[in-house]
Each structure stands twice: as C-alpha cells, then as structure tokens.
Amino acid sequence: LHDKYQEFVTDSEREEFSVKLQEVEDWLYEDGEDETKGVYIAKLEELKK
C-alpha cells in the first residue's frame, strides 16, 4: 500500500488496514496456531472487506 497502490488509498485507510493486518498477524502467532481451516478462511474474508 505504500508503493504502486498508494494513489488509490488515503492515509487513514492505509493506517486502518495496517492495524488490521497487525492484529491478524498477532492472532496467527498466538491464538490462531491451532485453529481450523474454516477460522482461517473467515479471518481472510474479514480482511477482504
């Protein structure tokens, strides 16, 4: 989002998405390690919104 897509997002959208990505990464390395495929798919769909 900082390079070729920069012109398509506002600073606030970029910050919001970065926060969401960090939250999901934290979840993956903590609670998400032992989750089912369905839970991973749901998390991915949440990011795609």
mmCIF entry with sequence, helices, sheets and N, C-alpha, C, O atoms, coordinates in Angstrom:
data_MODEL
# 
_entry.id   MODEL 
# 
_entity.id                         1 
_entity.type                       polymer 
_entity.pdbx_number_of_molecules   1 
# 
_entity_poly.entity_id                      1 
_entity_poly.type                           'polypeptide(L)' 
_entity_poly.nstd_linkage                   no 
_entity_poly.nstd_monomer                   no 
_entity_poly.pdbx_seq_one_letter_code       LHDKYQEFVTDSEREEFSVKLQEVEDWLYEDGEDETKGVYIAKLEELKK 
_entity_poly.pdbx_seq_one_letter_code_can   LHDKYQEFVTDSEREEFSVKLQEVEDWLYEDGEDETKGVYIAKLEELKK 
_entity_poly.pdbx_strand_id                 A 
# 
loop_
_entity_poly_seq.entity_id 
_entity_poly_seq.num 
_entity_poly_seq.mon_id 
_entity_poly_seq.hetero 
1 1  LEU n 
1 2  HIS n 
1 3  ASP n 
1 4  LYS n 
1 5  TYR n 
1 6  GLN n 
1 7  GLU n 
1 8  PHE n 
1 9  VAL n 
1 10 THR n 
1 11 ASP n 
1 12 SER n 
1 13 GLU n 
1 14 ARG n 
1 15 GLU n 
1 16 GLU n 
1 17 PHE n 
1 18 SER n 
1 19 VAL n 
1 20 LYS n 
1 21 LEU n 
1 22 GLN n 
1 23 GLU n 
1 24 VAL n 
1 25 GLU n 
1 26 ASP n 
1 27 TRP n 
1 28 LEU n 
1 29 TYR n 
1 30 GLU n 
1 31 ASP n 
1 32 GLY n 
1 33 GLU n 
1 34 ASP n 
1 35 GLU n 
1 36 THR n 
1 37 LYS n 
1 38 GLY n 
1 39 VAL n 
1 40 TYR n 
1 41 ILE n 
1 42 ALA n 
1 43 LYS n 
1 44 LEU n 
1 45 GLU n 
1 46 GLU n 
1 47 LEU n 
1 48 LYS n 
1 49 LYS n 
# 
_struct_asym.id          A 
_struct_asym.entity_id   1 
# 
loop_
_struct_conf.conf_type_id 
_struct_conf.id 
_struct_conf.pdbx_PDB_helix_id 
_struct_conf.beg_label_comp_id 
_struct_conf.beg_label_asym_id 
_struct_conf.beg_label_seq_id 
_struct_conf.pdbx_beg_PDB_ins_code 
_struct_conf.end_label_comp_id 
_struct_conf.end_label_asym_id 
_struct_conf.end_label_seq_id 
_struct_conf.pdbx_end_PDB_ins_code 
_struct_conf.beg_auth_comp_id 
_struct_conf.beg_auth_asym_id 
_struct_conf.beg_auth_seq_id 
_struct_conf.end_auth_comp_id 
_struct_conf.end_auth_asym_id 
_struct_conf.end_auth_seq_id 
_struct_conf.pdbx_PDB_helix_class 
_struct_conf.details 
_struct_conf.pdbx_PDB_helix_length 
HELX_P HELX_P1 AA1 GLN A 6  ? PHE A 8  ? GLN A 6  PHE A 8  5 ? 3  
HELX_P HELX_P2 AA2 ASP A 11 ? TYR A 29 ? ASP A 11 TYR A 29 1 ? 19 
HELX_P HELX_P3 AA3 ASP A 31 ? ASP A 34 ? ASP A 31 ASP A 34 5 ? 4  
HELX_P HELX_P4 AA4 LYS A 37 ? LYS A 48 ? LYS A 37 LYS A 48 1 ? 12 
# 
_struct_conf_type.id          HELX_P 
_struct_conf_type.criteria    ? 
_struct_conf_type.reference   ? 
# 
loop_
_atom_site.group_PDB 
_atom_site.id 
_atom_site.type_symbol 
_atom_site.label_atom_id 
_atom_site.label_alt_id 
_atom_site.label_comp_id 
_atom_site.label_asym_id 
_atom_site.label_entity_id 
_atom_site.label_seq_id 
_atom_site.pdbx_PDB_ins_code 
_atom_site.Cartn_x 
_atom_site.Cartn_y 
_atom_site.Cartn_z 
_atom_site.occupancy 
_atom_site.B_iso_or_equiv 
_atom_site.pdbx_formal_charge 
_atom_site.auth_seq_id 
_atom_site.auth_comp_id 
_atom_site.auth_asym_id 
_atom_site.auth_atom_id 
_atom_site.pdbx_PDB_model_num 
ATOM 1   N N  . LEU A 1 1  ? 0.806   -1.205  0.000  1.00 0.00 ? 1  LEU A N  1 
ATOM 2   C CA . LEU A 1 1  ? 0.000   0.000   0.000  1.00 0.00 ? 1  LEU A CA 1 
ATOM 3   C C  . LEU A 1 1  ? 0.844   1.263   0.000  1.00 0.00 ? 1  LEU A C  1 
ATOM 4   O O  . LEU A 1 1  ? 0.313   2.367   -0.118 1.00 0.00 ? 1  LEU A O  1 
ATOM 5   N N  . HIS A 1 2  ? 2.130   1.112   0.128  1.00 0.00 ? 2  HIS A N  1 
ATOM 6   C CA . HIS A 1 2  ? 2.991   2.284   0.150  1.00 0.00 ? 2  HIS A CA 1 
ATOM 7   C C  . HIS A 1 2  ? 3.637   2.546   -1.198 1.00 0.00 ? 2  HIS A C  1 
ATOM 8   O O  . HIS A 1 2  ? 4.239   3.603   -1.388 1.00 0.00 ? 2  HIS A O  1 
ATOM 9   N N  . ASP A 1 3  ? 3.535   1.632   -2.127 1.00 0.00 ? 3  ASP A N  1 
ATOM 10  C CA . ASP A 1 3  ? 4.209   1.805   -3.406 1.00 0.00 ? 3  ASP A CA 1 
ATOM 11  C C  . ASP A 1 3  ? 3.203   2.022   -4.530 1.00 0.00 ? 3  ASP A C  1 
ATOM 12  O O  . ASP A 1 3  ? 2.658   3.116   -4.683 1.00 0.00 ? 3  ASP A O  1 
ATOM 13  N N  . LYS A 1 4  ? 2.963   0.987   -5.304 1.00 0.00 ? 4  LYS A N  1 
ATOM 14  C CA . LYS A 1 4  ? 2.147   1.156   -6.504 1.00 0.00 ? 4  LYS A CA 1 
ATOM 15  C C  . LYS A 1 4  ? 0.665   1.386   -6.223 1.00 0.00 ? 4  LYS A C  1 
ATOM 16  O O  . LYS A 1 4  ? -0.051  1.857   -7.107 1.00 0.00 ? 4  LYS A O  1 
ATOM 17  N N  . TYR A 1 5  ? 0.181   1.070   -5.022 1.00 0.00 ? 5  TYR A N  1 
ATOM 18  C CA . TYR A 1 5  ? -1.232  1.280   -4.701 1.00 0.00 ? 5  TYR A CA 1 
ATOM 19  C C  . TYR A 1 5  ? -1.461  2.543   -3.877 1.00 0.00 ? 5  TYR A C  1 
ATOM 20  O O  . TYR A 1 5  ? -2.594  2.827   -3.487 1.00 0.00 ? 5  TYR A O  1 
ATOM 21  N N  . GLN A 1 6  ? -0.425  3.286   -3.613 1.00 0.00 ? 6  GLN A N  1 
ATOM 22  C CA . GLN A 1 6  ? -0.504  4.453   -2.746 1.00 0.00 ? 6  GLN A CA 1 
ATOM 23  C C  . GLN A 1 6  ? -1.535  5.471   -3.231 1.00 0.00 ? 6  GLN A C  1 
ATOM 24  O O  . GLN A 1 6  ? -2.232  6.076   -2.416 1.00 0.00 ? 6  GLN A O  1 
ATOM 25  N N  . GLU A 1 7  ? -1.639  5.666   -4.526 1.00 0.00 ? 7  GLU A N  1 
ATOM 26  C CA . GLU A 1 7  ? -2.556  6.672   -5.057 1.00 0.00 ? 7  GLU A CA 1 
ATOM 27  C C  . GLU A 1 7  ? -4.028  6.260   -4.938 1.00 0.00 ? 7  GLU A C  1 
ATOM 28  O O  . GLU A 1 7  ? -4.915  7.084   -5.162 1.00 0.00 ? 7  GLU A O  1 
ATOM 29  N N  . PHE A 1 8  ? -4.295  5.012   -4.593 1.00 0.00 ? 8  PHE A N  1 
ATOM 30  C CA . PHE A 1 8  ? -5.666  4.522   -4.531 1.00 0.00 ? 8  PHE A CA 1 
ATOM 31  C C  . PHE A 1 8  ? -6.245  4.473   -3.120 1.00 0.00 ? 8  PHE A C  1 
ATOM 32  O O  . PHE A 1 8  ? -7.422  4.157   -2.949 1.00 0.00 ? 8  PHE A O  1 
ATOM 33  N N  . VAL A 1 9  ? -5.441  4.779   -2.115 1.00 0.00 ? 9  VAL A N  1 
ATOM 34  C CA . VAL A 1 9  ? -5.923  4.751   -0.731 1.00 0.00 ? 9  VAL A CA 1 
ATOM 35  C C  . VAL A 1 9  ? -5.510  6.031   -0.015 1.00 0.00 ? 9  VAL A C  1 
ATOM 36  O O  . VAL A 1 9  ? -4.482  6.638   -0.318 1.00 0.00 ? 9  VAL A O  1 
ATOM 37  N N  . THR A 1 10 ? -6.336  6.414   0.935  1.00 0.00 ? 10 THR A N  1 
ATOM 38  C CA . THR A 1 10 ? -5.996  7.580   1.750  1.00 0.00 ? 10 THR A CA 1 
ATOM 39  C C  . THR A 1 10 ? -5.060  7.147   2.872  1.00 0.00 ? 10 THR A C  1 
ATOM 40  O O  . THR A 1 10 ? -4.894  5.956   3.136  1.00 0.00 ? 10 THR A O  1 
ATOM 41  N N  . ASP A 1 11 ? -4.462  8.117   3.517  1.00 0.00 ? 11 ASP A N  1 
ATOM 42  C CA . ASP A 1 11 ? -3.572  7.806   4.633  1.00 0.00 ? 11 ASP A CA 1 
ATOM 43  C C  . ASP A 1 11 ? -4.320  7.089   5.753  1.00 0.00 ? 11 ASP A C  1 
ATOM 44  O O  . ASP A 1 11 ? -3.792  6.159   6.362  1.00 0.00 ? 11 ASP A O  1 
ATOM 45  N N  . SER A 1 12 ? -5.547  7.521   6.021  1.00 0.00 ? 12 SER A N  1 
ATOM 46  C CA . SER A 1 12 ? -6.315  6.884   7.095  1.00 0.00 ? 12 SER A CA 1 
ATOM 47  C C  . SER A 1 12 ? -6.703  5.450   6.733  1.00 0.00 ? 12 SER A C  1 
ATOM 48  O O  . SER A 1 12 ? -6.696  4.575   7.599  1.00 0.00 ? 12 SER A O  1 
ATOM 49  N N  . GLU A 1 13 ? -7.041  5.199   5.466  1.00 0.00 ? 13 GLU A N  1 
ATOM 50  C CA . GLU A 1 13 ? -7.355  3.834   5.033  1.00 0.00 ? 13 GLU A CA 1 
ATOM 51  C C  . GLU A 1 13 ? -6.130  2.939   5.139  1.00 0.00 ? 13 GLU A C  1 
ATOM 52  O O  . GLU A 1 13 ? -6.224  1.788   5.567  1.00 0.00 ? 13 GLU A O  1 
ATOM 53  N N  . ARG A 1 14 ? -4.992  3.471   4.750  1.00 0.00 ? 14 ARG A N  1 
ATOM 54  C CA . ARG A 1 14 ? -3.746  2.707   4.821  1.00 0.00 ? 14 ARG A CA 1 
ATOM 55  C C  . ARG A 1 14 ? -3.415  2.359   6.275  1.00 0.00 ? 14 ARG A C  1 
ATOM 56  O O  . ARG A 1 14 ? -3.016  1.233   6.576  1.00 0.00 ? 14 ARG A O  1 
ATOM 57  N N  . GLU A 1 15 ? -3.581  3.323   7.162  1.00 0.00 ? 15 GLU A N  1 
ATOM 58  C CA . GLU A 1 15 ? -3.303  3.094   8.581  1.00 0.00 ? 15 GLU A CA 1 
ATOM 59  C C  . GLU A 1 15 ? -4.269  2.062   9.160  1.00 0.00 ? 15 GLU A C  1 
ATOM 60  O O  . GLU A 1 15 ? -3.857  1.167   9.898  1.00 0.00 ? 15 GLU A O  1 
ATOM 61  N N  . GLU A 1 16 ? -5.545  2.187   8.826  1.00 0.00 ? 16 GLU A N  1 
ATOM 62  C CA . GLU A 1 16 ? -6.560  1.247   9.314  1.00 0.00 ? 16 GLU A CA 1 
ATOM 63  C C  . GLU A 1 16 ? -6.254  -0.176  8.849  1.00 0.00 ? 16 GLU A C  1 
ATOM 64  O O  . GLU A 1 16 ? -6.360  -1.124  9.627  1.00 0.00 ? 16 GLU A O  1 
ATOM 65  N N  . PHE A 1 17 ? -5.876  -0.320  7.588  1.00 0.00 ? 17 PHE A N  1 
ATOM 66  C CA . PHE A 1 17 ? -5.568  -1.645  7.054  1.00 0.00 ? 17 PHE A CA 1 
ATOM 67  C C  . PHE A 1 17 ? -4.307  -2.213  7.698  1.00 0.00 ? 17 PHE A C  1 
ATOM 68  O O  . PHE A 1 17 ? -4.240  -3.408  7.986  1.00 0.00 ? 17 PHE A O  1 
ATOM 69  N N  . SER A 1 18 ? -3.322  -1.372  7.922  1.00 0.00 ? 18 SER A N  1 
ATOM 70  C CA . SER A 1 18 ? -2.085  -1.823  8.575  1.00 0.00 ? 18 SER A CA 1 
ATOM 71  C C  . SER A 1 18 ? -2.366  -2.326  9.984  1.00 0.00 ? 18 SER A C  1 
ATOM 72  O O  . SER A 1 18 ? -1.786  -3.320  10.420 1.00 0.00 ? 18 SER A O  1 
ATOM 73  N N  . VAL A 1 19 ? -3.253  -1.641  10.691 1.00 0.00 ? 19 VAL A N  1 
ATOM 74  C CA . VAL A 1 19 ? -3.627  -2.068  12.041 1.00 0.00 ? 19 VAL A CA 1 
ATOM 75  C C  . VAL A 1 19 ? -4.321  -3.429  11.980 1.00 0.00 ? 19 VAL A C  1 
ATOM 76  O O  . VAL A 1 19 ? -4.026  -4.315  12.783 1.00 0.00 ? 19 VAL A O  1 
ATOM 77  N N  . LYS A 1 20 ? -5.241  -3.595  11.030 1.00 0.00 ? 20 LYS A N  1 
ATOM 78  C CA . LYS A 1 20 ? -5.941  -4.878  10.882 1.00 0.00 ? 20 LYS A CA 1 
ATOM 79  C C  . LYS A 1 20 ? -4.961  -6.009  10.567 1.00 0.00 ? 20 LYS A C  1 
ATOM 80  O O  . LYS A 1 20 ? -5.063  -7.104  11.120 1.00 0.00 ? 20 LYS A O  1 
ATOM 81  N N  . LEU A 1 21 ? -4.015  -5.730  9.673  1.00 0.00 ? 21 LEU A N  1 
ATOM 82  C CA . LEU A 1 21 ? -3.021  -6.750  9.332  1.00 0.00 ? 21 LEU A CA 1 
ATOM 83  C C  . LEU A 1 21 ? -2.190  -7.141  10.547 1.00 0.00 ? 21 LEU A C  1 
ATOM 84  O O  . LEU A 1 21 ? -1.900  -8.320  10.749 1.00 0.00 ? 21 LEU A O  1 
ATOM 85  N N  . GLN A 1 22 ? -1.807  -6.162  11.353 1.00 0.00 ? 22 GLN A N  1 
ATOM 86  C CA . GLN A 1 22 ? -1.019  -6.447  12.549 1.00 0.00 ? 22 GLN A CA 1 
ATOM 87  C C  . GLN A 1 22 ? -1.828  -7.273  13.542 1.00 0.00 ? 22 GLN A C  1 
ATOM 88  O O  . GLN A 1 22 ? -1.296  -8.190  14.168 1.00 0.00 ? 22 GLN A O  1 
ATOM 89  N N  . GLU A 1 23 ? -3.106  -6.952  13.688 1.00 0.00 ? 23 GLU A N  1 
ATOM 90  C CA . GLU A 1 23 ? -3.974  -7.713  14.592 1.00 0.00 ? 23 GLU A CA 1 
ATOM 91  C C  . GLU A 1 23 ? -4.074  -9.173  14.149 1.00 0.00 ? 23 GLU A C  1 
ATOM 92  O O  . GLU A 1 23 ? -4.004  -10.082 14.976 1.00 0.00 ? 23 GLU A O  1 
ATOM 93  N N  . VAL A 1 24 ? -4.236  -9.393  12.851 1.00 0.00 ? 24 VAL A N  1 
ATOM 94  C CA . VAL A 1 24 ? -4.345  -10.760 12.341 1.00 0.00 ? 24 VAL A CA 1 
ATOM 95  C C  . VAL A 1 24 ? -3.017  -11.495 12.495 1.00 0.00 ? 24 VAL A C  1 
ATOM 96  O O  . VAL A 1 24 ? -3.002  -12.676 12.842 1.00 0.00 ? 24 VAL A O  1 
ATOM 97  N N  . GLU A 1 25 ? -1.909  -10.814 12.243 1.00 0.00 ? 25 GLU A N  1 
ATOM 98  C CA . GLU A 1 25 ? -0.604  -11.450 12.426 1.00 0.00 ? 25 GLU A CA 1 
ATOM 99  C C  . GLU A 1 25 ? -0.405  -11.859 13.886 1.00 0.00 ? 25 GLU A C  1 
ATOM 100 O O  . GLU A 1 25 ? 0.054   -12.966 14.170 1.00 0.00 ? 25 GLU A O  1 
ATOM 101 N N  . ASP A 1 26 ? -0.751  -10.967 14.800 1.00 0.00 ? 26 ASP A N  1 
ATOM 102 C CA . ASP A 1 26 ? -0.639  -11.293 16.227 1.00 0.00 ? 26 ASP A CA 1 
ATOM 103 C C  . ASP A 1 26 ? -1.504  -12.502 16.565 1.00 0.00 ? 26 ASP A C  1 
ATOM 104 O O  . ASP A 1 26 ? -1.068  -13.403 17.280 1.00 0.00 ? 26 ASP A O  1 
ATOM 105 N N  . TRP A 1 27 ? -2.735  -12.518 16.047 1.00 0.00 ? 27 TRP A N  1 
ATOM 106 C CA . TRP A 1 27 ? -3.650  -13.633 16.295 1.00 0.00 ? 27 TRP A CA 1 
ATOM 107 C C  . TRP A 1 27 ? -3.066  -14.934 15.758 1.00 0.00 ? 27 TRP A C  1 
ATOM 108 O O  . TRP A 1 27 ? -3.131  -15.970 16.420 1.00 0.00 ? 27 TRP A O  1 
ATOM 109 N N  . LEU A 1 28 ? -2.490  -14.880 14.542 1.00 0.00 ? 28 LEU A N  1 
ATOM 110 C CA . LEU A 1 28 ? -1.917  -16.085 13.936 1.00 0.00 ? 28 LEU A CA 1 
ATOM 111 C C  . LEU A 1 28 ? -0.848  -16.718 14.818 1.00 0.00 ? 28 LEU A C  1 
ATOM 112 O O  . LEU A 1 28 ? -0.814  -17.937 14.984 1.00 0.00 ? 28 LEU A O  1 
ATOM 113 N N  . TYR A 1 29 ? 0.020   -15.889 15.381 1.00 0.00 ? 29 TYR A N  1 
ATOM 114 C CA . TYR A 1 29 ? 1.132   -16.407 16.173 1.00 0.00 ? 29 TYR A CA 1 
ATOM 115 C C  . TYR A 1 29 ? 0.746   -16.706 17.616 1.00 0.00 ? 29 TYR A C  1 
ATOM 116 O O  . TYR A 1 29 ? 1.537   -17.287 18.359 1.00 0.00 ? 29 TYR A O  1 
ATOM 117 N N  . GLU A 1 30 ? -0.460  -16.317 18.020 1.00 0.00 ? 30 GLU A N  1 
ATOM 118 C CA . GLU A 1 30 ? -0.911  -16.586 19.383 1.00 0.00 ? 30 GLU A CA 1 
ATOM 119 C C  . GLU A 1 30 ? -2.052  -17.604 19.351 1.00 0.00 ? 30 GLU A C  1 
ATOM 120 O O  . GLU A 1 30 ? -1.812  -18.811 19.332 1.00 0.00 ? 30 GLU A O  1 
ATOM 121 N N  . ASP A 1 31 ? -3.264  -17.123 19.345 1.00 0.00 ? 31 ASP A N  1 
ATOM 122 C CA . ASP A 1 31 ? -4.441  -17.989 19.419 1.00 0.00 ? 31 ASP A CA 1 
ATOM 123 C C  . ASP A 1 31 ? -4.716  -18.756 18.134 1.00 0.00 ? 31 ASP A C  1 
ATOM 124 O O  . ASP A 1 31 ? -5.337  -19.818 18.175 1.00 0.00 ? 31 ASP A O  1 
ATOM 125 N N  . GLY A 1 32 ? -4.273  -18.246 17.011 1.00 0.00 ? 32 GLY A N  1 
ATOM 126 C CA . GLY A 1 32 ? -4.618  -18.844 15.731 1.00 0.00 ? 32 GLY A CA 1 
ATOM 127 C C  . GLY A 1 32 ? -3.834  -20.074 15.337 1.00 0.00 ? 32 GLY A C  1 
ATOM 128 O O  . GLY A 1 32 ? -4.170  -20.734 14.353 1.00 0.00 ? 32 GLY A O  1 
ATOM 129 N N  . GLU A 1 33 ? -2.802  -20.391 16.081 1.00 0.00 ? 33 GLU A N  1 
ATOM 130 C CA . GLU A 1 33 ? -1.949  -21.525 15.706 1.00 0.00 ? 33 GLU A CA 1 
ATOM 131 C C  . GLU A 1 33 ? -2.700  -22.843 15.580 1.00 0.00 ? 33 GLU A C  1 
ATOM 132 O O  . GLU A 1 33 ? -2.377  -23.668 14.726 1.00 0.00 ? 33 GLU A O  1 
ATOM 133 N N  . ASP A 1 34 ? -3.684  -23.036 16.417 1.00 0.00 ? 34 ASP A N  1 
ATOM 134 C CA . ASP A 1 34 ? -4.369  -24.329 16.456 1.00 0.00 ? 34 ASP A CA 1 
ATOM 135 C C  . ASP A 1 34 ? -5.796  -24.275 15.914 1.00 0.00 ? 34 ASP A C  1 
ATOM 136 O O  . ASP A 1 34 ? -6.600  -25.163 16.197 1.00 0.00 ? 34 ASP A O  1 
ATOM 137 N N  . GLU A 1 35 ? -6.108  -23.251 15.146 1.00 0.00 ? 35 GLU A N  1 
ATOM 138 C CA . GLU A 1 35 ? -7.466  -23.103 14.631 1.00 0.00 ? 35 GLU A CA 1 
ATOM 139 C C  . GLU A 1 35 ? -7.692  -23.966 13.391 1.00 0.00 ? 35 GLU A C  1 
ATOM 140 O O  . GLU A 1 35 ? -6.752  -24.477 12.782 1.00 0.00 ? 35 GLU A O  1 
ATOM 141 N N  . THR A 1 36 ? -8.956  -24.108 13.041 1.00 0.00 ? 36 THR A N  1 
ATOM 142 C CA . THR A 1 36 ? -9.329  -24.899 11.871 1.00 0.00 ? 36 THR A CA 1 
ATOM 143 C C  . THR A 1 36 ? -9.225  -24.055 10.598 1.00 0.00 ? 36 THR A C  1 
ATOM 144 O O  . THR A 1 36 ? -9.101  -22.831 10.649 1.00 0.00 ? 36 THR A O  1 
ATOM 145 N N  . LYS A 1 37 ? -9.280  -24.734 9.475  1.00 0.00 ? 37 LYS A N  1 
ATOM 146 C CA . LYS A 1 37 ? -9.217  -24.059 8.178  1.00 0.00 ? 37 LYS A CA 1 
ATOM 147 C C  . LYS A 1 37 ? -10.357 -23.051 8.041  1.00 0.00 ? 37 LYS A C  1 
ATOM 148 O O  . LYS A 1 37 ? -10.172 -21.967 7.487  1.00 0.00 ? 37 LYS A O  1 
ATOM 149 N N  . GLY A 1 38 ? -11.516 -23.410 8.541  1.00 0.00 ? 38 GLY A N  1 
ATOM 150 C CA . GLY A 1 38 ? -12.674 -22.522 8.456  1.00 0.00 ? 38 GLY A CA 1 
ATOM 151 C C  . GLY A 1 38 ? -12.453 -21.189 9.151  1.00 0.00 ? 38 GLY A C  1 
ATOM 152 O O  . GLY A 1 38 ? -12.901 -20.149 8.670  1.00 0.00 ? 38 GLY A O  1 
ATOM 153 N N  . VAL A 1 39 ? -11.770 -21.222 10.269 1.00 0.00 ? 39 VAL A N  1 
ATOM 154 C CA . VAL A 1 39 ? -11.482 -19.992 11.006 1.00 0.00 ? 39 VAL A CA 1 
ATOM 155 C C  . VAL A 1 39 ? -10.503 -19.130 10.217 1.00 0.00 ? 39 VAL A C  1 
ATOM 156 O O  . VAL A 1 39 ? -10.648 -17.909 10.168 1.00 0.00 ? 39 VAL A O  1 
ATOM 157 N N  . TYR A 1 40 ? -9.504  -19.764 9.598  1.00 0.00 ? 40 TYR A N  1 
ATOM 158 C CA . TYR A 1 40 ? -8.552  -19.017 8.766  1.00 0.00 ? 40 TYR A CA 1 
ATOM 159 C C  . TYR A 1 40 ? -9.263  -18.354 7.585  1.00 0.00 ? 40 TYR A C  1 
ATOM 160 O O  . TYR A 1 40 ? -8.979  -17.206 7.244  1.00 0.00 ? 40 TYR A O  1 
ATOM 161 N N  . ILE A 1 41 ? -10.174 -19.076 6.976  1.00 0.00 ? 41 ILE A N  1 
ATOM 162 C CA . ILE A 1 41 ? -10.925 -18.534 5.844  1.00 0.00 ? 41 ILE A CA 1 
ATOM 163 C C  . ILE A 1 41 ? -11.765 -17.342 6.293  1.00 0.00 ? 41 ILE A C  1 
ATOM 164 O O  . ILE A 1 41 ? -11.846 -16.338 5.586  1.00 0.00 ? 41 ILE A O  1 
ATOM 165 N N  . ALA A 1 42 ? -12.384 -17.448 7.454  1.00 0.00 ? 42 ALA A N  1 
ATOM 166 C CA . ALA A 1 42 ? -13.187 -16.344 7.982  1.00 0.00 ? 42 ALA A CA 1 
ATOM 167 C C  . ALA A 1 42 ? -12.325 -15.110 8.240  1.00 0.00 ? 42 ALA A C  1 
ATOM 168 O O  . ALA A 1 42 ? -12.742 -13.990 7.945  1.00 0.00 ? 42 ALA A O  1 
ATOM 169 N N  . LYS A 1 43 ? -11.140 -15.307 8.782  1.00 0.00 ? 43 LYS A N  1 
ATOM 170 C CA . LYS A 1 43 ? -10.222 -14.183 9.025  1.00 0.00 ? 43 LYS A CA 1 
ATOM 171 C C  . LYS A 1 43 ? -9.813  -13.536 7.705  1.00 0.00 ? 43 LYS A C  1 
ATOM 172 O O  . LYS A 1 43 ? -9.744  -12.311 7.613  1.00 0.00 ? 43 LYS A O  1 
ATOM 173 N N  . LEU A 1 44 ? -9.544  -14.344 6.690  1.00 0.00 ? 44 LEU A N  1 
ATOM 174 C CA . LEU A 1 44 ? -9.164  -13.820 5.383  1.00 0.00 ? 44 LEU A CA 1 
ATOM 175 C C  . LEU A 1 44 ? -10.309 -13.017 4.771  1.00 0.00 ? 44 LEU A C  1 
ATOM 176 O O  . LEU A 1 44 ? -10.089 -11.939 4.218  1.00 0.00 ? 44 LEU A O  1 
ATOM 177 N N  . GLU A 1 45 ? -11.510 -13.531 4.869  1.00 0.00 ? 45 GLU A N  1 
ATOM 178 C CA . GLU A 1 45 ? -12.674 -12.823 4.333  1.00 0.00 ? 45 GLU A CA 1 
ATOM 179 C C  . GLU A 1 45 ? -12.874 -11.498 5.054  1.00 0.00 ? 45 GLU A C  1 
ATOM 180 O O  . GLU A 1 45 ? -13.270 -10.506 4.441  1.00 0.00 ? 45 GLU A O  1 
ATOM 181 N N  . GLU A 1 46 ? -12.604 -11.481 6.343  1.00 0.00 ? 46 GLU A N  1 
ATOM 182 C CA . GLU A 1 46 ? -12.717 -10.254 7.125  1.00 0.00 ? 46 GLU A CA 1 
ATOM 183 C C  . GLU A 1 46 ? -11.752 -9.191  6.589  1.00 0.00 ? 46 GLU A C  1 
ATOM 184 O O  . GLU A 1 46 ? -12.102 -8.012  6.521  1.00 0.00 ? 46 GLU A O  1 
ATOM 185 N N  . LEU A 1 47 ? -10.554 -9.601  6.214  1.00 0.00 ? 47 LEU A N  1 
ATOM 186 C CA . LEU A 1 47 ? -9.571  -8.662  5.667  1.00 0.00 ? 47 LEU A CA 1 
ATOM 187 C C  . LEU A 1 47 ? -9.958  -8.170  4.275  1.00 0.00 ? 47 LEU A C  1 
ATOM 188 O O  . LEU A 1 47 ? -9.607  -7.055  3.889  1.00 0.00 ? 47 LEU A O  1 
ATOM 189 N N  . LYS A 1 48 ? -10.666 -8.982  3.536  1.00 0.00 ? 48 LYS A N  1 
ATOM 190 C CA . LYS A 1 48 ? -11.036 -8.611  2.167  1.00 0.00 ? 48 LYS A CA 1 
ATOM 191 C C  . LYS A 1 48 ? -12.157 -7.580  2.109  1.00 0.00 ? 48 LYS A C  1 
ATOM 192 O O  . LYS A 1 48 ? -12.407 -7.009  1.047  1.00 0.00 ? 48 LYS A O  1 
ATOM 193 N N  . LYS A 1 49 ? -12.836 -7.330  3.223  1.00 0.00 ? 49 LYS A N  1 
ATOM 194 C CA . LYS A 1 49 ? -13.960 -6.377  3.236  1.00 0.00 ? 49 LYS A CA 1 
ATOM 195 C C  . LYS A 1 49 ? -13.496 -4.970  2.962  1.00 0.00 ? 49 LYS A C  1 
ATOM 196 O O  . LYS A 1 49 ? -14.308 -4.045  2.936  1.00 0.00 ? 49 LYS A O  1 
# 
